[in-house]
């Protein structure tokens, strides 16, 4: 009897050992499958991040190919850089306009598309078109649309008698930043609309019906039912707008080059110009990291704001 019990225990232990070895082998096999992707991520993402941060702590002489360690001097130099101050102001104006107008317009479009209307599938599909077009193609298209002499916008304004002479949408500092803001909204509002529409489609319709029966009007239903439900989705959409707005480069590069009179210079474009046109690689890298810090801080603030609103 004892021999049988000891044999059963030994068999059970062997089965557990085999199962543990199988799990270990499966874990090793899974790691081997992921290893090429991990190496690719390390080479394409981690190494450039680490190298650029090290570069931001130094002054790199591209002619002599020498590097001098300066610590955080490049990060502190921005407080004495007038062009950085101008770029920061332009970026904040651009960001606020994109964030506020982007969320409001996208929310209105999402509410309209959430209603039972004809051709809804076609409208939803067409929303992907502006977002899918290359930023450079979008820039060239709107360069023609807003052209002072040949653009359709000036032609329409002159034909209707709304202006007496063509407006320099991209050549006048008073209009250039707002024109690029309009172009960026045209490109990214469809994406944000689809994000918000996804949130609306997950809404509990029974609550809406119950509110209608209780006599709640459309505004009350929106404020007390729809908006609280959409807060996580609005947070995600806001972060998307913040990131894409702060990282705007293509539109500025292709449409204005930072002009006129630095009116469209923004932080990410300044980082590019500083690094590759003025060959101050360390200072340019520090500006790019300042942009990263701003994105992270704004994302944290947005998350806390929506969390506190949800608690209230």
Secondary structure, DSSP 8 states (H G I E B T S, - for coil): -HHHHHHHHHHHHHHHHHHHHHHHHHHHHHHHHHHHHHHHHIIIIIHHHHHHHHHHTEEEETTTTEEEE-TTHHHHHGGG-HHHHHHHHHHHHHHHHHHHHHHHHHHHHHHHHTS--TTHHHHHHHHHHHHHS-HHHHHHHHHHHT-TTT-HHHHHHHHTTS-SS---TTTSTTTHHHHHHHHHHHHHHHHHHHHHHHHHHTS-HHHHHHHHHTT--HHHHIIIIIHHHHHHHHHHHHHHHHHHHHT--HHHHHHTTT-STTTT--HHHHHHIIIIIS--HHHHHHHHHHHHHHHHHHHHHHHHHHHHHHH-
